[in-house]
Amino acid sequence: MLGDFRYHNPTKLYFGRGAIVHLREELSNYGKKIQLIYGGGSVKKNGIYDQVVSILRECGKEIVEDGGVMPNPTTEKLAEGIKIAGENGVDLLLAVGGGSVCDYAKAVAASVSCTEDPWKKYYIDQEQPTCEVLPVACVLTMVGTGSEMNGGSVITNPAEKLKIGHVFGSDVMPKFTILDPTFTYTVPKRQMVAGIYDAFNHICEQYFSGEDDNVSDYLSEGLMRSIIASSRKALADPLDYEARSNIMWAATWALNTLLSRGKDTDWEVHMLGQAVGAHTDATHGMTLAAVSLPYYRHILPYGLKKFRRFAVEVWGVKESGSDEEIALRGLEALENWMKELGLAMHISELGVTEDMIEKIADSTLVEEGGYKVLTREEIVKILRESL
């Protein structure tokens, strides 16, 4: 490994069937007022909300409701959450739901005591908090983002057509997270596979960078193989506990900062996908799927050695033919698996039309850690190939 780094992850995890019972012991560490954050209401339909509320009441907590967090949390919703937290003087932000709910909770936590515009401070200027941060905890009901064990928070500004992520420091990371694979059973298939691909692509974004012999790449290959195998079992039987637990655990490790140690990392697929999401409000994992293959085919010549390794070590491609032929067969195997999952393979499936391409390109941020730093012309080309 050639990179120097610091590694610290303060999030405590409780994993397995019935892990929600540990919420009781954790709540004793926090004050009385809990801001209960959740999404569109699925947690009420599947009974998870009732379980959480019951424990909160048993522990004598005062619940401050903050529901209606959308799949792509907006600046308007963030302002609402900040107001709720500030006016009620809450002691803990408890996010119950998927990655968007966790992302939103972290943004609120870092903003409630901040007198500056959080969109400008955190998402445009990419600064860190200079004010008091509220503690955050998560009860995860959908896997994919890894937000349950990192400082990442993605917010969408609909007016500016921008969807931008910010990585907060350890003070904003969840203090604890409850991970019960059975809580993911009722997630619709489309959301399940979108989450699976989101987790897989998180690994790819870190894997497709650098040329050194890096421990992280070996870990990444194992996680990718695990996700592929478990995804097929979960497709065949969504109630397969072993498969769903493996997916949940792999998704957490895919983006809890471990794999990025000593790596440059890429993240351009996310920049492209987030730009599509800012213009369509499409599901995050689907936007990533729709732009991935055109992007990877475009940068393959610049990272040929790693793409060849990806083909052999992740997909079991036979080492016959040129390096490029082997690498391309790896991307073909990736494409076949994506189709098997039922992912969106084109951005047109998500509502993008030809006349939107230039504006989406304008909303696409450029990262410099991958094998090729894209020009605007290349971004437009990739988006057109994604149609």
Buried (B, 14 or more C-beta within 10 A) or exposed (E): BEEEEEEEBEBEBBBBEEBBEBBEEBBEEBEEBBBBBBBBEBBBEBEBBEBBBEBBEEBEBEBBEBBEBBBBBBBEBBBBBBEBBBEBEBBBBBBBBBBBBBBBBBBBBBBBBBEBBBBEBBBBEEBBBEEEBBBBBBBBBBBBBBBBBBBBBBBBBBEBBBBBBBBBEEBBBBBBBBBBBBBBBBBEEBBBBBBBBBBBBBBBBBBBBBEEEBEBBEBBBBBBBBBBEBBEBBBEEBEBEEBBBBBBBBBBBBBBBBBBBBBBBBBBBBBBBBBBBBBBBBBBBBBBBBBBBBBBBBBBEEBBEBBBBBBBBBBEBEEEEEBEEBBBBBBBBBBEBBEEBBBBBBBBBBEBEEEBBEEBBBBBBEBEBBBBEBEEEBBBBBBEBBB
